[in-house]
Amino acid sequence: MPIWDESRVAEHFAINLRRAREARGLSQAELAEKVKEFGQSYTQATIWKLEQGHREPKISELPAIGQALGLMRWTDLTNKPQAFELELTVEQTRRRVYHLAEQTRAAAGSLLAALTDLAFVVRQAQDAGMSERWAEFSARGWLELSPEATVLREALAARVAWESEDEEAERRMAKEEQLQQQLLRALENSGLPLVINPAEIEFDGPDADGPEVAGSPPAEPAEDEGATTPRPASPSEQEMDER
C-alpha cells in the first residue's frame, strides 16, 4: 500500500506534525524552542499555523523540524497519517526497548558486584573460623554459579515467569530447570568457570588479608606455637549441627 499521496502532502504534514509533537509530550511553544536550537526562528504561533494548515513549511525548515521531533527522516511527516502512526508506534517501542536494556545492564552490573561482595565476606567468615557448612547455608545458593552464570539464570527465570504467568507453578519450575540445564551445558562448552569458590580467593597487595568488614571485631593476638585452646561452637553452629 502506498504510504505517500502527492495530492495531499500539505494536509498530511499538518496532521502528522501535531501527532508527532503530542507523542513527544511537547507543547507548541516547546517544539518552537527546539526548532530554534536547529537554526530556525520559530514561535508557538508558527507551529499553530503549520498544524492548522494555514502555513506550509519551507524546504529549508523541514530538517530542523524533523530533528526537533527526534525523527530519523523528516520526510516521514509527509506520509499518510495511518502509515506515520505505525512508524511512530515502532519508534516509541524501540525507544522503550533501548531504555529497558539500559536498566537491565545497570541491574546486571549491580548484581555482579553484589555477588562478588558476598563471596568475599563469606570467605572472610570462613577465615575467621566459620565452618564450610555454615558458609554454604548462609550463601543460600547464590554462590553455586559464577556471577555471570547467575545473571543469565535470573534472566531466564524472568522469561519463564513472563511466558508462564498463567500456568501452574510446578510446570513453570520444570521449564526453568530445563532452561537452566541448557544454559549450564552451553557455558560448559564455552569454557567459562561455573562455580565461584570463596576458599580459592587470593588477596594481593598491601591488604593481603582482604578488606575489613564493618563491625568486625579486632584481630586477636597470635598464640604460642603448640598451644591449643578449643573454641566453643557458636550458637548458630550448634543449631546447625543439631539439624
Backbone as CSV, one residue per row, in Angstrom:
resi,resn,N_x,N_y,N_z,CA_x,CA_y,CA_z,C_x,C_y,C_z
1,MET,0.848,-1.197,0.000,0.000,0.000,0.000,0.882,1.245,0.000
2,PRO,0.634,2.192,-0.896,1.438,3.424,-0.919,1.293,4.187,0.391
3,ILE,2.418,4.731,0.890,2.372,5.475,2.148,2.450,6.972,1.903
4,TRP,2.397,7.377,0.631,2.569,8.796,0.284,1.552,9.178,-0.769
5,ASP,0.872,10.292,-0.565,-0.131,10.777,-1.520,0.264,12.192,-1.918
6,GLU,0.792,12.344,-3.131,1.327,13.631,-3.579,0.287,14.731,-3.541
7,SER,-0.956,14.402,-3.775,-2.005,15.434,-3.828,-2.409,15.947,-2.450
8,ARG,-1.975,15.270,-1.393,-2.405,15.659,-0.039,-1.218,15.806,0.918
9,VAL,-0.035,16.110,0.377,1.173,16.202,1.200,1.027,17.258,2.291
10,ALA,0.533,18.449,1.928,0.422,19.533,2.903,-0.548,19.165,4.026
11,GLU,-1.674,18.549,3.653,-2.663,18.133,4.656,-2.081,17.094,5.604
12,HIS,-1.398,16.112,5.027,-0.815,15.046,5.854,0.305,15.585,6.739
13,PHE,1.069,16.535,6.215,2.141,17.127,7.031,1.556,17.780,8.279
14,ALA,0.468,18.528,8.125,-0.140,19.218,9.267,-0.630,18.222,10.311
15,ILE,-1.286,17.151,9.847,-1.794,16.137,10.783,-0.650,15.434,11.504
16,ASN,0.367,15.050,10.724,1.472,14.287,11.306,2.329,15.137,12.243
17,LEU,2.474,16.410,11.946,3.245,17.290,12.812,2.629,17.336,14.210
18,ARG,1.317,17.534,14.247,0.651,17.567,15.551,0.765,16.231,16.265
19,ARG,0.580,15.147,15.534,0.658,13.819,16.162,2.052,13.552,16.715
20,ALA,3.091,13.914,15.970,4.461,13.694,16.433,4.768,14.559,17.655
21,ARG,4.287,15.796,17.639,4.524,16.682,18.791,3.863,16.131,20.046
22,GLU,2.621,15.684,19.924,1.905,15.148,21.080,2.549,13.847,21.574
23,ALA,3.047,13.034,20.635,3.707,11.789,21.040,4.969,12.053,21.850
24,ARG,5.629,13.195,21.591,6.832,13.561,22.340,6.497,14.286,23.644
25,GLY,5.199,14.583,23.835,4.801,15.287,25.043,5.197,16.747,25.050
26,LEU,5.266,17.361,23.875,5.695,18.757,23.749,4.513,19.670,23.492
27,SER,4.553,20.857,24.052,3.586,21.890,23.701,4.054,22.559,22.411
28,GLN,3.208,23.364,21.822,3.606,24.076,20.608,4.772,25.011,20.888
29,ALA,4.744,25.672,22.037,5.833,26.590,22.393,7.143,25.825,22.604
30,GLU,7.070,24.647,23.225,8.277,23.854,23.473,8.878,23.341,22.171
31,LEU,8.016,22.930,21.246,8.532,22.485,19.953,9.180,23.654,19.212
32,ALA,8.585,24.823,19.291,9.161,26.000,18.633,10.556,26.301,19.173
33,GLU,10.735,26.162,20.498,12.051,26.387,21.099,13.063,25.368,20.598
34,LYS,12.633,24.133,20.443,13.550,23.099,19.946,13.941,23.367,18.492
35,VAL,12.981,23.816,17.701,13.286,24.133,16.302,14.294,25.274,16.242
36,LYS,14.181,26.241,17.163,15.134,27.349,17.215,16.555,26.851,17.430
37,GLU,16.693,25.780,18.231,18.021,25.241,18.513,18.709,24.740,17.251
38,PHE,17.913,24.462,16.211,18.475,23.986,14.945,18.470,25.072,13.872
39,GLY,18.398,26.324,14.322,18.646,27.438,13.411,17.457,28.069,12.748
40,GLN,16.226,27.737,13.172,15.045,28.333,12.554,14.305,29.206,13.567
41,SER,13.891,30.386,13.166,13.218,31.340,14.067,11.729,31.013,14.135
42,TYR,11.403,30.040,14.961,10.014,29.622,15.112,9.438,30.156,16.423
43,THR,8.126,30.342,16.431,7.393,30.708,17.634,6.229,29.726,17.796
44,GLN,5.537,29.850,18.905,4.364,28.995,19.120,3.333,29.223,18.019
45,ALA,3.210,30.472,17.579,2.255,30.786,16.513,2.620,30.093,15.205
46,THR,3.931,29.949,14.946,4.370,29.276,13.718,3.917,27.822,13.722
47,ILE,4.119,27.157,14.862,3.714,25.751,14.973,2.196,25.634,14.823
48,TRP,1.464,26.558,15.442,-0.007,26.510,15.335,-0.447,26.636,13.882
49,LYS,0.135,27.560,13.134,-0.231,27.751,11.733,0.091,26.510,10.902
50,LEU,1.240,25.869,11.195,1.605,24.663,10.451,0.615,23.536,10.728
51,GLU,0.240,23.366,11.987,-0.671,22.277,12.346,-2.088,22.521,11.835
52,GLN,-2.469,23.777,11.677,-3.802,24.100,11.160,-3.844,24.137,9.634
53,GLY,-2.672,24.001,9.004,-2.631,24.064,7.553,-2.701,25.463,7.001
54,HIS,-2.502,26.452,7.853,-2.545,27.850,7.399,-1.199,28.315,6.846
55,ARG,-0.192,27.496,7.024,1.144,27.840,6.526,1.878,26.565,6.165
56,GLU,2.516,26.571,5.005,3.311,25.421,4.606,4.770,25.673,4.966
57,PRO,5.498,24.645,5.402,6.895,24.852,5.785,7.783,25.050,4.558
58,LYS,8.828,25.802,4.745,9.827,25.952,3.700,10.714,24.697,3.697
59,ILE,11.236,24.365,2.536,12.064,23.171,2.439,13.281,23.266,3.351
60,SER,13.768,24.479,3.574,14.943,24.666,4.441,14.612,24.461,5.920
61,GLU,13.312,24.524,6.262,12.895,24.373,7.654,12.651,22.919,8.041
62,LEU,12.385,22.082,7.062,11.962,20.706,7.345,13.006,19.882,8.113
63,PRO,14.307,19.950,7.753,15.283,19.180,8.538,15.297,19.576,10.014
64,ALA,15.146,20.885,10.295,15.142,21.349,11.685,13.916,20.821,12.418
65,ILE,12.774,20.796,11.755,11.560,20.265,12.384,11.733,18.778,12.692
66,GLY,12.276,18.050,11.724,12.497,16.618,11.944,13.444,16.351,13.100
67,GLN,14.531,17.117,13.195,15.488,16.945,14.286,14.869,17.319,15.629
68,ALA,14.078,18.385,15.633,13.437,18.799,16.880,12.474,17.744,17.402
69,LEU,11.871,16.989,16.490,10.938,15.934,16.876,11.633,14.591,17.100
70,GLY,12.943,14.541,16.836,13.681,13.290,17.016,13.373,12.246,15.982
71,LEU,12.955,12.664,14.794,12.642,11.726,13.719,13.911,11.340,12.964
72,MET,13.969,10.103,12.512,15.114,9.670,11.719,15.081,10.303,10.332
73,ARG,13.860,10.514,9.797,13.703,11.130,8.473,12.561,12.144,8.557
74,TRP,12.840,13.386,8.214,11.775,14.392,8.250,10.721,14.118,7.187
75,THR,11.104,13.386,6.152,10.153,13.083,5.076,8.990,12.221,5.571
76,ASP,9.173,11.543,6.729,8.071,10.740,7.267,6.858,11.597,7.579
77,LEU,7.077,12.891,7.826,5.964,13.791,8.143,5.016,13.969,6.962
78,THR,5.455,13.605,5.760,4.609,13.774,4.580,3.872,12.488,4.207
79,ASN,4.077,11.431,4.973,3.394,10.168,4.677,1.919,10.248,5.061
80,LYS,1.160,9.262,4.617,-0.233,9.166,5.035,-0.297,9.015,6.551
81,PRO,-1.264,9.641,7.223,-1.337,9.585,8.686,-1.355,8.167,9.256
82,GLN,-2.035,7.231,8.567,-2.064,5.858,9.075,-0.674,5.246,9.074
83,ALA,0.069,5.472,7.996,1.426,4.947,7.916,2.333,5.631,8.929
84,PHE,2.174,6.944,9.083,3.003,7.678,10.046,2.715,7.220,11.471
85,GLU,1.464,6.914,11.768,1.106,6.433,13.107,1.818,5.111,13.414
86,LEU,1.881,4.234,12.427,2.589,2.964,12.614,4.087,3.198,12.819
87,GLU,4.636,4.119,12.058,6.057,4.429,12.205,6.354,4.987,13.594
88,LEU,5.470,5.853,14.097,5.641,6.399,15.442,5.582,5.300,16.491
89,THR,4.636,4.365,16.312,4.493,3.279,17.279,5.748,2.410,17.314
90,VAL,6.285,2.107,16.140,7.512,1.315,16.080,8.654,2.050,16.762
91,GLU,8.774,3.343,16.485,9.869,4.119,17.071,9.727,4.212,18.584
92,GLN,8.511,4.445,19.077,8.294,4.541,20.516,8.612,3.214,21.205
93,THR,8.230,2.105,20.566,8.523,0.793,21.150,10.022,0.530,21.159
94,ARG,10.697,0.931,20.082,12.144,0.755,20.031,12.839,1.558,21.132
95,ARG,12.367,2.785,21.341,12.948,3.607,22.411,12.731,2.958,23.774
96,ARG,11.563,2.376,23.986,11.273,1.701,25.251,12.206,0.510,25.445
97,VAL,12.407,-0.258,24.375,13.327,-1.400,24.452,14.734,-0.929,24.822
98,TYR,15.166,0.162,24.208,16.510,0.687,24.478,16.662,1.087,25.939
99,HIS,15.675,1.823,26.472,15.766,2.272,27.864,15.725,1.087,28.833
100,LEU,14.887,0.102,28.535,14.830,-1.084,29.392,16.130,-1.872,29.325
101,ALA,16.741,-1.913,28.139,18.033,-2.599,28.015,19.093,-1.895,28.853
102,GLU,19.060,-0.561,28.869,19.996,0.186,29.706,19.785,-0.142,31.178
103,GLN,18.537,-0.197,31.615,18.239,-0.536,33.002,18.686,-1.949,33.329
104,THR,18.510,-2.867,32.356,18.921,-4.252,32.575,20.428,-4.357,32.730
105,ARG,21.173,-3.618,31.900,22.631,-3.630,32.022,23.072,-3.103,33.375
106,ALA,22.421,-2.022,33.829,22.775,-1.445,35.126,22.460,-2.424,36.253
107,ALA,21.287,-3.075,36.170,20.911,-4.038,37.214,21.848,-5.244,37.208
108,ALA,22.227,-5.703,36.010,23.150,-6.842,35.924,24.503,-6.486,36.526
109,GLY,24.980,-5.271,36.262,26.251,-4.844,36.848,26.189,-4.791,38.359
110,SER,25.077,-4.302,38.901,24.913,-4.253,40.353,24.858,-5.654,40.947
111,LEU,24.192,-6.573,40.244,24.116,-7.947,40.736,25.486,-8.608,40.722
112,LEU,26.266,-8.377,39.664,27.624,-8.929,39.604,28.458,-8.427,40.782
113,ALA,28.368,-7.140,41.069,29.133,-6.574,42.177,28.678,-7.149,43.510
114,ALA,27.351,-7.299,43.693,26.836,-7.834,44.953,27.262,-9.283,45.161
115,LEU,27.244,-10.090,44.098,27.668,-11.486,44.220,29.148,-11.580,44.573
116,THR,29.962,-10.718,43.975,31.392,-10.702,44.302,31.602,-10.307,45.761
117,ASP,30.856,-9.284,46.228,30.955,-8.881,47.634,30.545,-10.021,48.562
118,LEU,29.497,-10.746,48.181,29.048,-11.870,49.001,30.128,-12.933,49.114
119,ALA,30.793,-13.218,47.991,31.865,-14.215,48.018,32.997,-13.786,48.954
120,PHE,33.338,-12.512,48.941,34.432,-12.022,49.788,34.076,-12.104,51.269
121,VAL,32.867,-11.682,51.632,32.526,-11.690,53.054,32.352,-13.111,53.570
122,VAL,31.878,-14.023,52.713,31.795,-15.423,53.131,33.191,-15.983,53.346
123,ARG,34.101,-15.630,52.446,35.486,-16.076,52.619,36.071,-15.537,53.924
124,GLN,35.806,-14.286,54.249,36.317,-13.706,55.489,35.734,-14.415,56.707
125,ALA,34.446,-14.777,56.620,33.832,-15.513,57.724,34.485,-16.873,57.900
126,GLN,34.812,-17.533,56.786,35.493,-18.824,56.867,36.888,-18.662,57.474
127,ASP,37.597,-17.605,57.079,38.917,-17.360,57.650,38.832,-17.082,59.146
128,ALA,37.699,-16.535,59.578,37.516,-16.241,60.998,37.108,-17.471,61.794
129,GLY,36.917,-18.607,61.131,36.633,-19.849,61.837,35.276,-20.449,61.570
130,MET,34.432,-19.798,60.739,33.124,-20.369,60.451,33.292,-21.572,59.540
131,SER,32.448,-22.565,59.747,32.585,-23.813,59.006,32.125,-23.662,57.562
132,GLU,32.560,-24.588,56.718,32.142,-24.575,55.320,30.645,-24.830,55.209
133,ARG,30.134,-25.645,56.111,28.691,-25.911,56.121,27.916,-24.636,56.427
134,TRP,28.427,-23.852,57.376,27.779,-22.581,57.699,27.813,-21.644,56.497
135,ALA,28.968,-21.592,55.805,29.110,-20.711,54.658,28.130,-21.081,53.556
136,GLU,27.983,-22.374,53.303,27.064,-22.837,52.271,25.627,-22.475,52.634
137,PHE,25.292,-22.635,53.913,23.943,-22.311,54.363,23.674,-20.810,54.267
138,SER,24.646,-20.004,54.675,24.458,-18.556,54.702,24.348,-17.966,53.306
139,ALA,25.066,-18.528,52.336,25.022,-18.001,50.965,23.695,-18.270,50.276
140,ARG,22.910,-19.211,50.818,21.579,-19.525,50.282,21.594,-19.855,48.793
141,GLY,22.647,-20.466,48.318,22.704,-20.887,46.921,23.156,-19.834,45.938
142,TRP,23.437,-18.606,46.400,23.826,-17.546,45.478,25.258,-17.680,44.992
143,LEU,26.049,-18.576,45.589,27.427,-18.779,45.135,27.604,-20.129,44.449
144,GLU,26.491,-20.745,44.074,26.589,-22.036,43.396,27.159,-21.886,41.992
145,LEU,26.904,-20.738,41.358,27.390,-20.480,39.999,28.260,-19.235,40.007
146,SER,28.969,-19.018,38.913,29.736,-17.781,38.780,28.764,-16.612,38.678
147,PRO,29.209,-15.381,38.978,28.295,-14.231,38.871,27.657,-14.100,37.500
148,GLU,28.444,-14.329,36.430,27.893,-14.200,35.078,26.793,-15.231,34.826
149,ALA,27.037,-16.471,35.276,26.033,-17.513,35.084,24.781,-17.230,35.905
150,THR,24.953,-16.635,37.074,23.806,-16.300,37.915,22.943,-15.240,37.256
151,VAL,23.577,-14.229,36.649,22.819,-13.193,35.957,21.997,-13.803,34.816
152,LEU,22.607,-14.694,34.049,21.880,-15.340,32.955,20.757,-16.217,33.489
153,ARG,21.005,-16.879,34.617,19.966,-17.717,35.215,18.747,-16.874,35.596
154,GLU,18.987,-15.708,36.171,17.881,-14.841,36.563,17.138,-14.298,35.348
155,ALA,17.875,-14.028,34.261,17.216,-13.564,33.037,16.303,-14.650,32.473
156,LEU,16.784,-15.886,32.497,15.959,-16.993,32.022,14.756,-17.206,32.930
157,ALA,14.960,-17.026,34.230,13.845,-17.169,35.157,12.772,-16.116,34.886
158,ALA,13.201,-14.893,34.538,12.246,-13.839,34.214,11.453,-14.185,32.955
159,ARG,12.140,-14.775,31.977,11.437,-15.142,30.747,10.417,-16.241,31.010
160,VAL,10.797,-17.219,31.827,9.865,-18.292,32.149,8.650,-17.739,32.874
161,ALA,8.884,-16.819,33.821,7.776,-16.225,34.563,6.850,-15.451,33.634
162,TRP,7.441,-14.775,32.635,6.644,-13.995,31.694,5.817,-14.901,30.790
163,GLU,6.435,-15.962,30.276,5.748,-16.854,29.355,4.729,-17.741,30.065
164,SER,4.954,-18.012,31.326,4.125,-18.984,32.038,3.319,-18.336,33.152
165,GLU,2.947,-17.086,32.965,2.288,-16.340,34.032,1.015,-17.025,34.499
166,ASP,0.291,-17.611,33.591,-0.995,-18.213,33.936,-0.904,-19.730,34.109
167,GLU,0.299,-20.279,34.037,0.447,-21.735,34.164,0.673,-22.122,35.613
168,GLU,0.592,-23.384,35.884,0.798,-23.882,37.235,2.250,-23.721,37.633
169,ALA,2.487,-23.540,38.934,3.837,-23.293,39.438,4.760,-24.479,39.161
170,GLU,4.272,-25.679,39.278,5.131,-26.849,39.069,5.637,-26.918,37.635
171,ARG,4.771,-26.638,36.690,5.182,-26.664,35.286,6.190,-25.558,35.001
172,ARG,5.982,-24.382,35.616,6.909,-23.271,35.425,8.290,-23.597,35.973
173,MET,8.319,-24.223,37.140,9.607,-24.586,37.738,10.337,-25.629,36.896
174,ALA,9.592,-26.557,36.324,10.213,-27.579,35.482,10.828,-26.954,34.233
175,LYS,10.149,-25.988,33.654,10.675,-25.331,32.465,11.901,-24.503,32.813
176,GLU,11.860,-23.848,33.971,13.011,-23.072,34.411,14.231,-23.971,34.612
177,GLU,13.999,-25.125,35.211,15.104,-26.064,35.424,15.671,-26.544,34.092
178,GLN,14.795,-26.798,33.128,15.244,-27.239,31.807,16.095,-26.177,31.124
179,LEU,15.632,-24.922,31.178,16.395,-23.836,30.581,17.722,-23.630,31.289
180,GLN,17.706,-23.802,32.606,18.945,-23.639,33.366,19.965,-24.699,32.973
181,GLN,19.499,-25.934,32.789,20.414,-27.001,32.379,20.975,-26.729,30.988
182,GLN,20.148,-26.208,30.097,20.628,-25.852,28.767,21.688,-24.765,28.849
183,LEU,21.443,-23.787,29.720,22.414,-22.711,29.913,23.733,-23.253,30.449
184,LEU,23.655,-24.129,31.440,24.875,-24.683,32.034,25.670,-25.494,31.019
185,ARG,24.967,-26.258,30.178,25.675,-27.021,29.151,26.368,-26.098,28.159
186,ALA,25.680,-25.009,27.810,26.286,-24.048,26.889,27.513,-23.393,27.513
187,LEU,27.424,-23.053,28.786,28.564,-22.424,29.462,29.718,-23.409,29.616
188,GLU,29.397,-24.668,29.875,30.453,-25.688,29.979,31.198,-25.810,28.654
189,ASN,30.454,-25.778,27.560,31.088,-25.883,26.249,31.928,-24.657,25.919
190,SER,31.580,-23.498,26.529,32.333,-22.271,26.260,33.624,-22.188,27.050
191,GLY,33.763,-23.020,28.078,34.968,-22.997,28.893,34.933,-22.011,30.041
192,LEU,33.821,-21.295,30.252,33.735,-20.348,31.355,33.604,-21.099,32.678
193,PRO,34.189,-20.566,33.765,34.034,-21.210,35.073,32.588,-21.105,35.530
194,LEU,32.071,-22.194,36.093,30.681,-22.231,36.506,30.499,-22.051,38.003
195,VAL,31.569,-22.186,38.752,31.458,-22.140,40.203,32.390,-21.080,40.739
196,ILE,31.925,-20.308,41.716,32.781,-19.364,42.417,32.983,-19.896,43.831
197,ASN,34.241,-20.150,44.194,34.571,-20.770,45.471,35.299,-19.768,46.345
198,PRO,34.684,-19.317,47.454,35.355,-18.345,48.317,36.703,-18.824,48.826
199,ALA,36.860,-20.142,48.992,38.119,-20.668,49.523,39.276,-20.476,48.549
200,GLU,38.965,-20.266,47.272,40.017,-20.110,46.271,40.404,-18.654,46.022
201,ILE,39.755,-17.721,46.726,40.054,-16.309,46.525,41.397,-15.979,47.164
202,GLU,42.256,-15.279,46.432,43.561,-14.861,46.933,43.609,-13.340,46.976
203,PHE,44.094,-12.816,48.078,44.233,-11.379,48.242,45.655,-10.968,47.917
204,ASP,45.811,-9.926,47.101,47.125,-9.433,46.714,47.341,-8.033,47.262
205,GLY,48.588,-7.597,47.282,48.903,-6.222,47.659,48.996,-6.033,49.157
206,PRO,49.073,-4.755,49.579,49.268,-4.458,50.997,48.123,-4.942,51.873
207,ASP,46.894,-5.016,51.299,45.754,-5.503,52.070,45.537,-6.980,51.790
208,ALA,46.578,-7.761,52.006,46.512,-9.178,51.643,45.500,-9.934,52.468
209,ASP,45.131,-9.403,53.627,44.153,-10.081,54.460,42.732,-9.776,54.038
210,GLY,42.581,-8.953,52.987,41.251,-8.633,52.489,40.701,-7.394,53.159
211,PRO,39.698,-6.800,52.582,39.110,-5.586,53.141,38.424,-5.867,54.458
212,GLU,38.449,-4.852,55.348,37.806,-5.018,56.630,36.293,-4.982,56.457
213,VAL,35.601,-5.741,57.266,34.152,-5.761,57.243,33.652,-4.878,58.360
214,ALA,32.729,-3.975,58.031,32.241,-3.045,59.042,31.659,-3.810,60.217
215,GLY,32.066,-3.423,61.432,31.543,-4.061,62.629,32.267,-5.315,63.027
216,SER,33.322,-5.717,62.290,34.038,-6.942,62.631,34.945,-6.681,63.818
217,PRO,35.125,-7.669,64.718,35.953,-7.478,65.914,37.412,-7.397,65.537
218,PRO,38.261,-6.728,66.382,39.691,-6.660,66.098,40.330,-8.039,66.160
219,ALA,41.400,-8.205,65.378,42.078,-9.500,65.341,42.707,-9.790,66.695
220,GLU,42.609,-11.062,67.162,43.201,-11.455,68.432,44.693,-11.708,68.260
221,PRO,45.485,-11.475,69.320,46.926,-11.733,69.229,47.202,-13.206,68.990
222,ALA,48.292,-13.460,68.240,48.650,-14.836,67.918,49.080,-15.571,69.174
223,GLU,48.716,-16.829,69.273,49.094,-17.646,70.423,50.415,-18.363,70.158
224,ASP,51.028,-18.847,71.242,52.281,-19.572,71.112,52.059,-20.835,70.318
225,GLU,53.135,-21.223,69.589,53.045,-22.453,68.820,52.848,-23.638,69.757
226,GLY,52.039,-24.525,69.348,51.806,-25.723,70.128,50.653,-25.563,71.091
227,ALA,50.297,-24.332,71.414,49.197,-24.141,72.352,47.885,-24.329,71.620
228,THR,47.040,-25.113,72.171,45.734,-25.368,71.541,44.642,-25.049,72.543
229,THR,43.796,-24.197,72.157,42.660,-23.830,73.006,41.391,-24.139,72.236
230,PRO,40.630,-25.077,72.732,39.401,-25.424,71.994,38.469,-24.238,71.917
231,ARG,37.907,-24.030,70.744,36.972,-22.933,70.548,35.554,-23.460,70.667
232,PRO,34.793,-22.904,71.610,33.406,-23.383,71.746,32.608,-23.058,70.494
233,ALA,31.750,-23.959,70.166,30.919,-23.737,68.981,29.950,-22.607,69.238
234,SER,29.743,-21.779,68.197,28.798,-20.672,68.318,27.385,-21.228,68.346
235,PRO,26.423,-20.443,68.882,25.027,-20.930,68.925,24.501,-21.330,67.558
236,SER,24.901,-20.528,66.521,24.385,-20.868,65.190,24.942,-22.188,64.693
237,GLU,26.242,-22.468,65.029,26.834,-23.742,64.596,26.234,-24.907,65.359
238,GLN,25.975,-24.690,66.682,25.347,-25.764,67.452,23.967,-26.091,66.875
239,GLU,23.243,-25.022,66.498,21.916,-25.233,65.961,21.963,-25.998,64.653
240,MET,22.959,-25.678,63.818,23.082,-26.372,62.528,23.503,-27.824,62.738
241,ASP,24.432,-28.064,63.717,24.866,-29.436,63.962,23.703,-30.292,64.474
242,GLU,22.832,-29.671,65.295,21.696,-30.429,65.797,20.747,-30.829,64.675
243,ARG,20.701,-29.897,63.634,19.854,-30.246,62.483,20.449,-31.390,61.677
